[in-house]
Amino acid sequence: MVLAYRGSNEEAHEIMKALREIDVFLKGPQLTTKSAIVDGVVISGPGYIDESVSKIDIYLEKTGEGWKIYDRSVDEISMSGFLPDESVVEIFRGYNDQIQKLLDTRVGFAVGDFYVEDALEARLRDNPLAEFINRVQMEVTGAKISCTSIFDHATTGWKTGPITIGEIYEVYPVPSTLRVLELTGGDIKEALEFNAERFVTDNGLLTLDHWSVDDYSNYDMWEGIEYIIAIDRPVGERVLSVWHNGKPLDMAETYEVSMSSFRAGGGGYSMFENKPVVRDVKLQIFEIITDFVQERFAISPQVDNNWSVGTGFIHTVGWNETLRSISEMYDIEDSEIMKYNPDLVGVKSIPAGSELIVYRPFFQDK
């Protein structure tokens, strides 16, 4: 059986589980080329904006019971070296002109920059584009916590001025809808650690691992919680703190979290799989953002700096140590230690044995 389907990845996975007789599964365009053979099923997900096509070979042999597949293969062929067929281009030219006219339609105005100057920096500190998407998701769903990603290393968002439908589509080009999951604080912490694991060093330079560089949607940024990541710590221990509503995140408590339907289905984040679905918004996130901008017309960027990435560790307070002596020991301002240890507010002395976070973000708050 050959099945062609365009929709979210989690729905595709459900279909594959339900229909065991599928031999070839043709998925809709993906941000990256994702074709493989899984459990004998040929899965083809050609790249974004027709950057590649899939070549699938199925080898059959005739048996007493009919034709049987004895081998299969799938390859991705880049379209970069092929010129378009002008006769086909001419056929679709009118449709293309209509689509371009729609994409050029202005729906709002940015009063300030929602702009990503540097792809890596945008994953190291809070930025107005990711915060905007998260705030839209939170407002539409009513959830107090949200996570999102910026899908491509070339995604820049928009600067002060008119915002078109095409510019919004470039920011959110995937056909995901919105979903709210019920997660425990432990689930959230595990997801943040999984995020933090994405940071690696290559020839002494900080970067993201190949999985995330190949598809930037694999790295999420969160709103509604405050967290810091120290990438010089061991994997699994890089999230130094997570707070929500002015207190440490309760690992056993449950929280409503808004995210794309793709992420809610797992998408590499196993801690989200099979979690209770609180509600769904059956509109593509691209449409939701477009409607949000169109209703308000003028939007301004916000950055609350609720998260950052840097270096750090846990200091155990020794006998007779004070905040001043600790700050001098590590050549860091008292205020920086206080910032990442909110429990120190109002404390006259720090008991020996207490644990303090000593943290330096790669970038200071804007």
C-alpha positions in Angstrom: 0.0 0.0 0.0 1.2 3.5 -0.9 -0.2 6.3 1.3 0.3 10.0 0.6 -0.5 12.4 3.5 0.1 16.1 4.2 -0.3 17.0 7.8 1.4 17.1 11.2 4.1 14.6 12.1 2.2 13.3 15.1 -0.8 12.5 13.0 1.4 10.8 10.4 2.8 8.6 13.2 -0.7 7.7 14.4 -1.7 6.7 10.9 1.4 4.5 10.5 0.6 2.7 13.8 -3.0 2.1 12.8 -2.3 0.9 9.2 0.4 -1.8 9.5 0.0 -2.8 5.8 1.6 0.5 4.5 4.6 -0.1 2.3 5.4 3.5 1.2 4.4 6.6 3.2 4.7 9.9 1.3 4.6 12.8 3.7 4.2 16.5 2.9 7.1 18.9 2.6 9.4 19.1 5.7 11.8 21.8 6.8 14.6 19.3 6.2 14.9 16.2 4.1 13.7 13.3 6.1 13.4 10.1 4.2 14.2 6.7 5.6 13.2 3.0 5.8 11.6 2.3 9.2 10.5 -1.2 10.1 10.3 -2.0 6.4 8.2 1.1 5.5 9.6 3.6 3.0 9.0 7.0 4.5 9.6 10.0 2.3 9.5 13.6 3.4 11.0 15.8 0.7 12.6 19.1 1.7 11.1 22.5 2.1 10.1 24.6 -0.9 10.9 21.8 -3.4 14.6 21.7 -2.7 14.6 18.0 -3.3 12.5 15.1 -4.6 12.4 11.5 -3.4 13.4 8.6 -5.6 11.9 5.4 -4.4 12.7 2.0 -5.8 10.5 -1.0 -5.0 11.7 -4.4 -6.1 9.0 -7.1 -6.6 9.0 -10.8 -7.2 6.2 -13.1 -8.2 5.3 -15.9 -5.8 2.6 -18.4 -5.6 0.6 -16.0 -3.5 1.1 -13.0 -5.9 3.6 -10.2 -6.0 5.9 -9.7 -3.0 8.3 -6.9 -2.1 11.8 -8.3 -1.6 13.8 -5.0 -1.4 13.3 -1.3 -1.3 15.3 1.9 -1.2 14.8 5.7 -1.0 17.1 8.5 -2.1 16.8 12.3 -2.0 17.7 14.1 -5.2 18.6 17.8 -4.9 16.8 20.1 -7.4 19.6 22.7 -7.3 21.1 21.5 -10.6 17.8 21.4 -12.5 16.3 24.2 -14.5 12.5 24.6 -14.4 10.5 23.5 -17.4 9.3 26.7 -19.0 6.1 25.2 -20.3 5.2 24.1 -16.8 6.2 27.5 -15.4 3.9 29.2 -17.9 1.0 27.0 -16.9 1.3 28.0 -13.3 2.4 31.6 -13.8 -1.1 33.0 -13.2 -1.5 31.0 -10.0 1.9 32.1 -8.8 1.1 35.7 -9.4 -2.1 35.4 -7.3 -0.2 33.7 -4.5 2.5 36.3 -4.6 -0.1 39.1 -4.4 -1.5 37.4 -1.3 1.9 37.0 0.3 2.6 40.7 -0.3 -0.6 41.8 1.5 0.2 44.0 4.5 -1.6 42.9 7.7 0.1 45.0 10.4 2.9 47.2 11.4 5.9 46.5 13.7 6.8 49.3 16.1 10.2 48.1 16.8 12.3 45.1 15.6 11.3 41.5 15.8 14.5 40.6 14.2 17.1 37.8 14.6 20.6 39.1 13.8 22.4 35.9 14.6 21.0 32.4 14.6 23.1 31.1 17.4 22.7 34.1 19.6 18.9 33.8 19.3 19.3 30.4 21.0 21.5 31.8 23.8 19.3 34.5 25.1 15.7 35.7 25.0 14.7 37.5 21.8 11.6 39.4 20.6 10.7 37.0 17.8 10.5 33.8 20.0 8.8 35.8 22.8 6.2 37.1 20.4 5.3 33.7 19.1 5.1 32.3 22.7 2.9 35.2 23.9 0.5 34.7 20.9 0.3 31.0 21.8 -0.3 31.8 25.5 -3.0 34.4 24.7 -4.9 32.2 22.2 -4.8 29.0 24.4 -5.0 30.6 27.9 -2.0 28.6 29.0 0.5 30.3 31.3 3.5 28.5 29.9 4.5 28.1 26.3 7.4 26.9 24.1 8.3 27.5 20.5 11.2 27.3 18.1 12.6 29.5 15.3 12.6 27.0 12.4 15.5 27.9 10.2 19.0 29.4 10.7 18.1 32.0 8.0 14.8 33.1 9.7 15.2 36.8 10.6 11.6 37.9 11.4 10.9 41.6 10.6 12.1 45.0 11.5 10.2 48.2 12.1 7.7 48.8 9.4 4.9 47.0 7.6 4.4 43.2 8.1 3.2 41.1 5.2 1.5 37.7 5.2 4.6 36.4 3.4 6.9 37.6 6.2 4.8 35.9 8.8 4.8 32.7 6.7 8.6 32.8 6.5 8.7 32.9 10.3 6.2 30.0 10.7 6.1 27.9 7.5 5.0 24.6 9.0 1.4 23.3 9.0 1.3 22.8 12.8 -1.8 23.7 14.9 -1.8 24.7 18.6 -2.1 22.2 21.4 -2.1 22.5 25.2 -0.6 19.6 27.2 -0.8 18.9 30.9 2.8 18.4 32.0 4.4 18.0 35.4 7.2 20.2 36.5 9.5 17.2 36.0 8.4 16.9 32.4 9.3 20.6 31.8 12.6 20.2 33.5 13.4 17.1 31.4 12.5 19.0 28.2 14.8 21.9 29.3 17.7 19.5 29.9 17.0 17.9 26.5 17.3 21.4 25.1 20.4 22.2 27.0 22.0 19.0 25.6 21.9 20.5 22.1 24.9 22.8 22.9 28.3 21.4 21.9 31.7 22.7 21.2 33.3 22.3 17.7 37.0 23.2 17.4 36.6 25.3 20.6 33.6 27.2 19.3 30.1 26.9 20.9 27.5 25.6 18.5 24.4 23.4 18.3 24.6 19.7 17.6 24.1 18.4 14.1 20.5 17.3 14.8 19.6 20.9 15.7 21.6 22.6 13.0 20.0 20.4 10.4 16.6 21.4 11.8 16.5 24.4 14.1 12.9 23.4 15.1 14.5 20.9 17.4 15.5 23.7 19.8 12.8 25.3 21.9 12.6 28.6 23.8 10.1 29.0 26.7 7.9 31.7 28.1 6.0 31.7 31.4 8.9 30.2 33.3 12.4 31.6 34.3 15.3 29.4 33.6 19.1 29.4 33.1 21.3 26.9 31.4 25.0 26.4 32.1 26.5 24.6 29.1 29.8 23.8 30.9 28.0 21.4 33.3 27.5 17.7 32.6 24.7 16.7 30.3 21.5 16.2 32.4 22.7 18.8 35.0 22.8 21.9 32.8 19.6 23.6 33.9 20.6 25.5 37.1 17.2 26.7 38.0 13.6 26.8 36.9 11.1 29.2 38.4 7.4 29.9 37.9 5.3 32.6 39.4 8.1 33.7 41.8 8.9 30.2 43.2 10.8 27.2 42.1 9.0 25.0 39.6 7.3 22.1 41.5 8.5 18.9 39.9 5.3 17.0 41.0 2.8 19.8 40.2 1.0 19.8 36.8 1.0 22.8 34.4 -0.8 23.6 31.2 1.8 24.2 28.4 1.0 25.6 24.9 3.0 24.3 22.0 2.8 23.2 18.4 0.9 20.0 17.6 4.2 18.7 16.1 6.1 19.2 19.4 3.1 17.9 21.4 3.4 14.6 19.5 7.0 14.2 20.6 9.2 15.3 17.7 12.2 14.0 19.5 10.9 15.2 22.9 9.8 11.8 24.3 8.8 13.4 27.6 5.8 15.0 25.7 4.5 11.8 24.2 1.1 10.5 25.4 0.6 13.4 27.8 -3.0 14.5 28.5 -4.3 17.0 25.9 -6.1 19.8 27.6 -7.4 21.5 24.4 -6.6 22.0 20.8 -6.8 25.1 18.6 -7.6 23.7 15.1 -6.0 26.5 13.2 -2.4 26.5 11.8 -0.1 28.6 13.9 0.8 30.7 10.8 -2.9 31.6 10.6 -3.2 32.4 14.3 -0.2 34.7 14.2 -1.6 36.4 11.0 -5.0 37.0 12.7 -3.3 38.2 15.9 -1.3 40.8 13.9 -4.2 41.8 11.8 -6.5 42.4 14.8 -4.0 44.7 16.5 -2.4 46.1 13.4 0.5 47.8 15.4 2.6 45.4 17.6 5.7 46.2 19.7 8.5 43.8 20.6 8.9 42.6 24.2 11.8 40.9 25.8 11.5 40.0 29.5 14.8 38.0 29.6 13.2 35.1 31.4 15.9 32.7 30.1 19.5 32.7 29.1 22.4 30.4 28.4 25.9 30.8 29.9 28.3 29.1 32.3 27.9 28.3 36.0 27.9 26.0 38.9 26.6 25.4 42.4 28.6 26.8 45.3 28.2 25.3 48.7 28.6 28.0 51.3 31.4 27.5 53.8 31.7 28.5 57.4 31.8 32.3 57.9 31.4 32.9 54.2 29.3 35.9 53.3 27.7 37.2 50.1 30.6 39.7 49.8 33.3 37.1 50.2 31.7 34.8 47.7 31.3 37.5 45.1 35.0 38.5 45.6 36.0 34.8 45.3 34.5 34.5 41.9 34.9 38.1 40.8 31.2 38.6 40.3 28.9 41.4 41.5 26.7 40.8 44.6 23.7 41.8 42.5 24.5 39.0 40.0 24.5 36.4 42.7 21.3 37.8 44.1 19.7 37.8 40.7 20.0 34.1 40.2 19.3 33.3 43.9 16.0 35.0 44.6 15.8 33.3 48.0 18.6 35.6 49.3 16.3 38.6 49.2 15.7 39.7 52.8 18.2 37.2 54.2 20.7 38.8 56.7 23.2 35.9 56.7 23.7 32.8 54.6 23.9 29.5 56.7 26.8 27.3 56.0 25.9 24.4 53.7 23.5 26.5 51.7 23.8 26.1 47.9 24.2 29.2 45.7 24.0 29.5 42.0 27.1 31.2 40.5 26.2 32.0 36.9 27.5 34.1 34.0 25.3 34.5 31.0 27.0 34.7 27.6 25.0 38.0 26.9 23.8 40.5 29.4 20.2 41.6 29.3 19.3 44.2 26.8 
